Amino acid sequence: MNVESDTRRQRSMPCGGKDVQQGETEGMGLGVRVSVTFHRTIAATANTIGIGILGLGTGPLLWNALSESIGRRPAYLIAWTLYIPCTVWLSRAGSYDSFAAARYFAGFCGSVSQTVPASLISETFQPEHRGAAVAAWTVLLIAGPVTAPVIGAGILTRTEDWRWVYYLTLILGGALWVCVLLFVPETLYVANPNAPSTGNTQHALPSTLDESEKKDSHSIEHGTSTPPLANSTTLESGTYGRVGAAWYPWKEPVRFLNEIVAPLKMAMYLPLLLPAILYAVIFMWSVGFTVVSPQVFPRPPWKFTNVQVGLAFIAAAVGALIGKFAGGYLSDWTVNFFVRRSGSTARVPEYRLWALLPHVPLLTIGLLLYGIGYNNKLGWPVEVIGGIGVYYVSNSAAGGILQTYIIESYITKAVHGIALFNFVKCCLAFSAPFFVPEWAFEGFTKAFVVQAVVTAALTLITLAVLLGFGAKLRKAQKMVSVA
């Protein structure tokens, strides 16, 4: 029986009945163990990955609204305080439905890390260092899910019950809560509308700002959460503004509801929507990797053990680290190069997109090596290093480049732009576990060739549109950028 048909049969086979008992699961992967516990198919268990990703996509709509009203730090603390009991629920779930619901709410609460850091970066980093800062943040978002199988699915479940994966998550979540409490400062700056003028024309407001944006306009030139003033005494006295809560949701509920839906309204801005759609497709295929690989690598001719399946994702982690350099430092260098060549000091957001061009062939090669390698039963380095590793280099780089472009394209609404980016990304990724495995099992070469062509074509079209018309679109839609 070939790999595709045998794996398809396993995916549709229910677990936990007379065939596989709870005490017979040693050596099985995490997904199989959960399937045995809840008497569900492996495919149904894999689908809960998408349910958790949906929580990651919808949660920022709430956390961003809170961060824009009561502040960044309180939003972090509230979200992470709620994440801890959700993880307890996840670790002690007694049924499949309870487990799936716990995954959604854990993702919803943990999603504060998906978008709110964009505000901290735009408020604390100078424009010339912003790309590296965003890349450092995005590489951790990518590296976490791809290194988890090494410990969880590979090593921890080899000797312990699968619930220990979530006990470990609970321990790490508690430690992170302490770190947030001790080390994350407030960066939301609320300007005093009655502050006296500094007489510095360098910081004059662009004509495109509306009243709601003027309070954040100091970040356009300096990327900081404090106004561009040298006199620290005036800052301490609050003459020019303060750091802290801007307003309170319970006092202005209509305004709070408008903040919740504000990221969705950002879809009207093409320079924000197009990068979001592009990366959503790139990210969706990477989710497909994480679902397909544990179901195929244990089969002949690879015959990976659970530990080896987990270790295979080290290639993704290494690729993500390499991609951080490409998506951060190299993209900043690219912008600086074009600024020098132009002879002006304007940092046009579209300059950064040129750094994405070299990743088009890498994305294509990674998908082709992964699919063709599986289809022709080639050696594991083809799929693991050539496929997963190469793809994650460009996945990580693209995430850093595109998110920095969004921040710089509408600097005063960076938090809403990143929330839109995350929402689109997670909605598409939510669907991946439901269709990518079955599609792949019908023919790996065909499935991954289609993915490669779609990714390459969409990337080139997006780059052509934004490089050719991005500046005109931003001007027409009155977007406040760093240029």
Summary of the structure (lengths in Angstrom):
residues: 483
radius of gyration: 23.5
end to end distance: 59.8
largest distance: 80.8
contacts: 1736
relative contact order: 0.14
helix: 76%
strand: 2%
